[in-house]
Amino acid sequence: MGEEIRIYVADLAAYNNGKLHGVWINATDYLEDIQDQINNMLAESPEGFAEELHIPAKLNSDSG
């Protein structure tokens, strides 16, 4: 095993205002660590009022 599974979690408020702000997270981390990473990303939002996240289904045309 040992393979890292990563997900990109984006700030929905920033996305809705034309900005890309998010973080790559190791999906095999403990749930509390994942939540901390998401909370930190939202706290650093360029919009200043971020509360919601977005996980895109596909990031680019090369991802299959």
Protein Blocks (a to p, Z undefined) as FASTA:
>chain_A
ZZacddddddfklmmnopacdddddfkbcfklmmmmmmmmmmmpcnlpafbdcddfbfbf
knZZ
